[in-house]
Amino acid sequence: MSILDMTTVGNAGWIGHAGPDQNKAKAFYQDVLGWTINDMPMQDGSSYSAAAIGETAIGGFSPTPQETGSWTIYFTVADVDASVAKAEERGASVTAPAMDMPGVGRMAMLNDPQGAPFALITYESMAS
């Protein structure tokens, strides 16, 4: 079985954790899953804590505290704006409109017609 590249369209290429205490969450998942946590520098000068298996980053931890913990799955799409429009036509609701994240790509947050939260992303590296 092979692991798909995070930029493969349709892949759940990234997972993001948000919660009240990033340090406790990182320690928990390091202990339970054996992840390595690396701070990745961002273009704005901040850093983002990424979870890695071996050398491969698979997700990260939001530096902005949230009241309760949750995970968001980022599905890779070729065109975020077109995919958001298609999702809305099919009953999804947008919870955060498409936005550009410098050094990462363009992403949007939605709830599917059943109410499940998810995100769509087109990575900068996918630009032709």
The 8 nearest C-alpha neighbors of each residue, nearest first, counted from 0:
[[1, 2, 3, 4, 10, 5, 7, 11],
 [2, 0, 3, 4, 5, 10, 7, 55],
 [1, 3, 4, 0, 5, 10, 12, 55],
 [4, 2, 5, 1, 7, 10, 12, 6],
 [3, 5, 6, 7, 2, 12, 10, 8],
 [4, 6, 12, 7, 3, 10, 13, 75],
 [7, 5, 4, 8, 75, 12, 122, 125],
 [8, 6, 4, 5, 10, 9, 75, 3],
 [9, 7, 76, 75, 10, 6, 77, 74],
 [8, 10, 75, 74, 76, 7, 11, 12],
 [11, 9, 12, 8, 75, 7, 74, 5],
 [12, 10, 74, 73, 13, 72, 75, 9],
 [11, 13, 5, 10, 74, 73, 75, 6],
 [14, 12, 58, 73, 57, 11, 72, 15],
 [15, 13, 58, 72, 71, 73, 59, 57],
 [14, 16, 59, 71, 58, 70, 60, 72],
 [15, 17, 70, 60, 69, 61, 59, 71],
 [18, 16, 61, 68, 69, 65, 60, 70],
 [19, 17, 68, 65, 67, 64, 20, 66],
 [18, 20, 64, 65, 66, 67, 21, 68],
 [21, 19, 23, 22, 18, 24, 64, 65],
 [20, 22, 24, 23, 25, 18, 60, 19],
 [23, 21, 25, 24, 20, 26, 27, 60],
 [24, 22, 26, 25, 20, 21, 27, 28],
 [25, 23, 27, 21, 22, 26, 28, 20],
 [24, 26, 22, 28, 27, 23, 29, 21],
 [27, 25, 29, 23, 24, 28, 30, 22],
 [28, 26, 24, 30, 25, 29, 31, 23],
 [29, 27, 31, 30, 32, 25, 26, 24],
 [28, 30, 34, 33, 26, 27, 32, 31],
 [31, 29, 27, 28, 33, 32, 26, 34],
 [30, 32, 28, 29, 33, 27, 34, 26],
 [33, 31, 28, 34, 29, 30, 27, 52],
 [32, 34, 29, 30, 31, 35, 28, 52],
 [35, 33, 29, 32, 51, 52, 50, 36],
 [34, 36, 51, 50, 29, 52, 37, 33],
 [35, 37, 50, 49, 51, 48, 34, 38],
 [38, 36, 49, 48, 39, 35, 50, 51],
 [37, 39, 48, 47, 46, 49, 40, 36],
 [38, 40, 47, 46, 48, 37, 41, 49],
 [41, 39, 46, 45, 47, 38, 44, 42],
 [40, 42, 46, 45, 43, 44, 39, 47],
 [41, 43, 44, 102, 101, 40, 45, 46],
 [42, 44, 41, 45, 101, 40, 46, 102],
 [45, 43, 42, 41, 40, 46, 47, 39],
 [46, 44, 41, 43, 40, 47, 42, 39],
 [45, 47, 40, 39, 41, 38, 48, 44],
 [46, 48, 39, 38, 49, 40, 41, 45],
 [47, 49, 38, 60, 59, 37, 39, 36],
 [50, 48, 59, 37, 36, 58, 38, 47],
 [51, 49, 36, 58, 59, 56, 35, 57],
 [52, 50, 56, 35, 55, 34, 57, 53],
 [53, 51, 55, 34, 54, 35, 56, 50],
 [52, 54, 55, 51, 35, 34, 56, 50],
 [53, 55, 52, 51, 56, 35, 57, 50],
 [56, 54, 51, 52, 53, 57, 50, 58],
 [55, 57, 51, 50, 58, 49, 52, 54],
 [58, 56, 13, 51, 50, 55, 14, 12],
 [59, 57, 14, 13, 50, 15, 49, 56],
 [58, 60, 49, 15, 50, 48, 16, 14],
 [59, 61, 16, 48, 15, 17, 62, 21],
 [60, 62, 17, 63, 16, 59, 15, 21],
 [61, 63, 64, 60, 21, 47, 17, 48],
 [62, 64, 61, 65, 17, 18, 19, 21],
 [65, 63, 19, 18, 62, 20, 17, 66],
 [66, 64, 18, 19, 67, 17, 63, 68],
 [65, 67, 19, 18, 64, 68, 17, 20],
 [68, 66, 18, 65, 19, 69, 17, 64],
 [67, 69, 18, 17, 19, 65, 66, 70],
 [68, 70, 17, 16, 18, 67, 71, 15],
 [69, 71, 16, 15, 17, 14, 72, 68],
 [72, 70, 15, 14, 117, 73, 16, 69],
 [71, 73, 14, 117, 118, 13, 11, 74],
 [74, 72, 118, 13, 119, 11, 14, 12],
 [75, 73, 11, 119, 10, 12, 9, 120],
 [74, 76, 8, 120, 9, 10, 121, 119],
 [77, 75, 8, 121, 78, 120, 9, 79],
 [76, 78, 121, 8, 79, 75, 125, 82],
 [79, 77, 81, 76, 80, 82, 121, 120],
 [80, 78, 82, 81, 121, 83, 120, 76],
 [79, 81, 83, 82, 78, 84, 97, 107],
 [82, 80, 84, 83, 78, 79, 85, 77],
 [81, 83, 85, 79, 84, 80, 86, 78],
 [84, 82, 86, 80, 85, 81, 79, 87],
 [83, 85, 87, 81, 82, 86, 88, 80],
 [84, 86, 82, 88, 83, 87, 81, 89],
 [87, 85, 83, 89, 91, 88, 84, 82],
 [86, 88, 91, 90, 84, 89, 85, 92],
 [89, 87, 85, 86, 90, 84, 91, 83],
 [88, 90, 86, 87, 91, 85, 112, 84],
 [89, 91, 112, 87, 88, 86, 92, 111],
 [92, 90, 111, 87, 112, 86, 110, 89],
 [93, 91, 110, 109, 87, 94, 90, 111],
 [92, 94, 109, 95, 108, 96, 110, 91],
 [93, 95, 109, 108, 92, 96, 110, 107],
 [96, 94, 108, 107, 93, 97, 109, 98],
 [97, 95, 107, 93, 98, 94, 108, 106],
 [98, 96, 107, 106, 105, 80, 95, 79],
 [99, 97, 105, 106, 96, 107, 100, 95],
 [98, 100, 105, 104, 101, 106, 97, 103],
 [99, 101, 104, 103, 105, 102, 98, 106],
 [102, 100, 103, 99, 104, 42, 43, 123],
 [101, 103, 42, 100, 104, 123, 41, 122],
 [104, 102, 100, 101, 122, 123, 105, 99],
 [105, 103, 122, 123, 100, 121, 99, 101],
 [104, 106, 99, 121, 98, 120, 100, 122],
 [105, 107, 120, 97, 119, 98, 79, 121],
 [106, 108, 97, 96, 119, 118, 95, 98],
 [109, 107, 118, 95, 94, 117, 93, 119],
 [108, 110, 93, 94, 117, 92, 116, 118],
 [111, 109, 116, 114, 115, 92, 91, 117],
 [110, 112, 91, 114, 115, 113, 116, 109],
 [113, 111, 91, 90, 114, 110, 92, 115],
 [114, 112, 111, 115, 110, 91, 90, 116],
 [115, 113, 110, 111, 112, 116, 91, 92],
 [116, 114, 110, 111, 113, 117, 112, 109],
 [115, 117, 110, 109, 114, 111, 71, 118],
 [118, 116, 72, 109, 71, 108, 110, 73],
 [119, 117, 108, 73, 107, 109, 72, 74],
 [118, 120, 74, 73, 107, 106, 75, 79],
 [121, 119, 106, 75, 105, 76, 79, 74],
 [120, 122, 105, 76, 104, 75, 77, 79],
 [123, 121, 104, 124, 125, 103, 120, 105],
 [124, 122, 104, 125, 126, 103, 121, 102],
 [123, 125, 122, 126, 104, 6, 103, 127],
 [124, 126, 123, 122, 127, 121, 6, 77],
 [127, 125, 124, 123, 122, 121, 77, 104],
 [126, 125, 124, 123, 77, 122, 121, 78]]
